[in-house]
Amino acid sequence: MPAPKNAWSHYISVITQVQNRIIKEDFNDVGDDNWQPDITTPRGSLRVACTIKATDSAPIVLLRLMLYYIVLRKAQDLQIPVYGMPIGFLNSQRKYRPHVHLYFSQDALNVQKGDDPITGSISWRLMDETSSSITRIEVERLANRIKTELGTVKDVAGVTFEAKRCNLNTNKAEDSRYPSAKQRENILGESVELPRERPEVDVTFRYATLSLHGTKKPIHLYDKTLQLVDCVVR
């Protein structure tokens, strides 16, 4: 069927059928298909005001849609509920605090032939600082402490460990879920070694970075591998 010559005639016909079906279902407590327009009751008055007529002009159609979806707040039915929080409270949350990362990897001499070195990381937030409050002196102090402490004990965070704040993710069947033996699978006719999950290996500290909210790149605090540039301390 070719497009109608009178676009408005076609539109008002379609919107009247579709929208009025929604209105009728929403206001079915007022009356059924045989209901006669009656504005003597609040619900009846709203149904009449929201119902589109074939003789309505474009502004009137828009006003009826606005009344139903905006004023009566029916548009919220089209949106999945979202839980939020005030922006001031959000900005004070942990995820916006300066973030320190320590990176580790397996020594090359301990890596079996054909394997990739195992890597790992530890991180924490500086809860008494923000991206705007932390100073260059504090960043240098943190970098020097990492350089000093990681040679002996891992106490660079400067806080006492509290077991009650530590959560561990464990599996009901660790041995079968994360077997120590290498696993292989036949893929396209070839036996392929699968990546290892949660392997138990010794790793060595490599480098540390600091991420500040609002910056695009992390700050290199200290690099034991001498491969990163612009480190705070060497």
C-alpha positions in Angstrom: 0.0 0.0 0.0 1.5 3.4 -1.0 2.0 6.1 1.7 -1.1 8.3 2.3 -1.1 11.7 0.6 -2.4 13.3 3.8 0.2 12.5 6.4 -1.7 14.2 9.3 -4.8 12.2 8.5 -2.9 9.0 8.7 -1.1 10.0 11.9 -4.2 11.0 13.8 -5.9 7.8 12.8 -3.0 5.7 14.1 -2.4 7.6 17.3 -6.1 7.7 18.1 -6.3 3.9 17.8 -3.1 3.1 19.7 -3.2 5.7 22.5 -6.9 5.5 23.2 -6.5 1.7 23.6 -4.0 2.5 26.4 -6.3 5.1 27.9 -9.3 2.7 27.9 -7.3 0.0 29.6 -5.9 2.4 32.2 -9.3 3.8 33.0 -11.3 0.6 32.8 -12.7 1.3 36.3 -14.6 4.2 34.8 -16.4 2.1 32.2 -16.1 -0.4 29.4 -16.3 0.1 25.6 -19.9 1.4 26.0 -18.9 4.1 28.4 -20.2 7.5 27.6 -17.9 10.5 28.3 -18.7 11.9 31.7 -16.7 14.6 33.5 -18.7 14.6 36.7 -16.2 12.3 38.5 -12.4 12.9 38.8 -11.5 9.7 37.0 -14.0 10.3 34.3 -12.8 13.9 33.8 -9.2 12.6 33.4 -10.2 10.0 30.9 -12.0 12.5 28.7 -9.1 14.9 28.9 -6.6 12.2 27.9 -8.6 10.6 25.1 -7.6 11.7 21.6 -10.2 12.7 19.1 -10.0 12.5 15.4 -10.8 16.2 15.1 -8.0 17.2 17.5 -5.2 19.5 16.2 -1.5 18.7 16.6 -1.2 21.0 19.7 -4.2 19.4 21.4 -2.8 15.9 20.7 0.5 16.9 22.3 -1.3 18.4 25.3 -3.3 15.2 25.8 -0.1 13.1 25.6 1.7 15.4 28.0 -1.2 15.3 30.5 -1.2 11.5 30.5 2.6 10.7 30.4 4.0 13.8 32.2 1.4 15.3 34.5 -0.1 11.9 35.5 3.5 10.5 35.5 2.7 7.5 33.4 6.0 7.8 31.6 7.7 6.2 34.6 6.1 2.9 33.6 8.3 3.0 30.5 11.5 3.2 32.6 13.0 0.5 34.8 13.4 1.8 38.4 16.8 3.2 39.1 18.2 3.6 42.6 20.4 6.7 42.9 22.0 8.9 45.5 22.8 12.7 45.8 25.9 13.7 43.9 27.5 15.2 47.0 27.2 11.8 48.8 28.4 10.0 45.7 31.5 12.1 45.4 32.5 11.3 49.0 32.4 7.6 48.4 35.4 5.2 48.4 35.6 4.8 44.6 36.6 8.5 44.2 39.4 8.3 46.7 43.1 8.1 45.5 43.8 4.5 44.5 47.1 2.8 45.0 48.0 -0.3 43.0 50.9 -2.7 43.7 51.7 -5.1 40.8 53.4 -8.4 41.0 54.5 -11.1 38.6 56.2 -14.5 38.7 60.0 -14.6 38.4 61.0 -15.8 34.9 63.2 -18.6 36.3 60.1 -20.1 38.0 58.0 -20.1 34.8 57.7 -23.4 33.1 58.5 -23.7 29.5 55.5 -22.7 27.3 53.8 -20.9 30.2 53.2 -17.2 30.7 54.3 -15.5 34.0 51.5 -15.3 36.5 50.6 -11.8 37.5 48.7 -10.3 40.4 47.9 -7.0 42.1 46.9 -5.5 45.4 45.2 -2.1 45.8 43.7 0.2 48.4 42.2 3.6 48.7 43.6 6.6 50.6 40.4 7.4 52.6 41.9 10.5 54.3 42.7 12.1 50.9 40.9 13.2 47.7 42.2 13.9 44.2 42.2 17.7 45.1 43.6 17.5 48.6 46.6 15.1 48.1 49.8 17.0 47.7 53.0 16.2 45.8 54.8 15.8 49.1 52.3 13.1 50.1 52.7 11.3 46.8 56.5 11.3 47.2 56.2 10.1 50.8 54.0 7.2 49.6 56.3 6.3 46.8 59.4 6.3 49.1 57.5 4.2 51.6 56.7 1.6 49.0 60.3 1.5 47.8 61.5 1.0 51.4 58.9 -1.4 52.8 58.5 -3.8 49.9 62.0 -4.9 50.4 61.0 -6.3 53.8 57.3 -6.4 54.8 54.2 -5.3 53.0 53.0 -2.5 55.3 52.9 0.4 52.9 49.3 1.2 53.6 50.1 2.3 57.1 47.0 0.7 58.6 46.5 -2.3 60.9 45.1 -5.4 59.4 41.5 -6.2 60.6 40.4 -9.7 59.8 36.7 -8.7 60.2 37.1 -6.4 57.1 38.6 -9.1 54.9 36.2 -11.1 52.7 37.5 -14.2 50.9 35.8 -15.8 47.9 36.0 -19.6 48.1 34.6 -22.4 46.1 32.8 -25.5 47.7 35.1 -27.8 45.7 38.4 -25.9 45.2 40.4 -29.0 44.0 38.0 -29.8 41.2 37.1 -26.2 40.3 40.7 -25.0 40.3 42.9 -28.1 39.7 46.6 -27.7 40.1 47.3 -30.0 37.1 47.2 -28.4 33.7 43.9 -28.9 31.8 43.6 -29.5 28.1 40.7 -29.5 25.6 40.3 -30.7 22.1 39.7 -27.6 19.8 39.4 -28.0 16.1 41.1 -31.4 16.3 44.0 -30.2 18.4 44.7 -30.7 22.1 45.0 -27.1 23.5 46.2 -26.2 27.0 43.6 -24.2 28.8 44.5 -21.0 30.8 45.1 -21.6 34.4 42.7 -20.2 37.0 43.9 -19.1 40.4 47.2 -20.9 40.3 49.3 -21.0 43.5 52.6 -19.5 42.7 55.1 -17.1 44.3 55.2 -13.6 42.8 57.6 -10.7 43.2 56.8 -7.0 43.4 57.3 -5.1 40.2 55.9 -1.6 40.3 53.3 0.7 42.0 51.0 3.3 40.6 48.5 5.9 42.0 45.2 6.7 40.2 43.5 10.0 40.9 39.9 10.7 40.0 39.8 13.1 37.1 43.2 12.2 35.6 43.5 10.1 32.4 46.7 8.2 33.3 48.0 6.7 36.5 51.0 8.2 38.3 54.0 5.9 38.4 55.2 5.8 42.0 58.0 3.3 41.9 59.2 0.8 39.4 61.5 -2.0 40.4 61.8 -3.2 36.8 63.2 0.2 35.6 60.9 0.0 32.5 58.4 2.7 33.4 59.2 6.4 32.7 58.5 9.5 34.9 58.4 7.6 38.2 58.1 9.7 41.4 61.1 7.8 42.9 63.8 5.6 41.5 
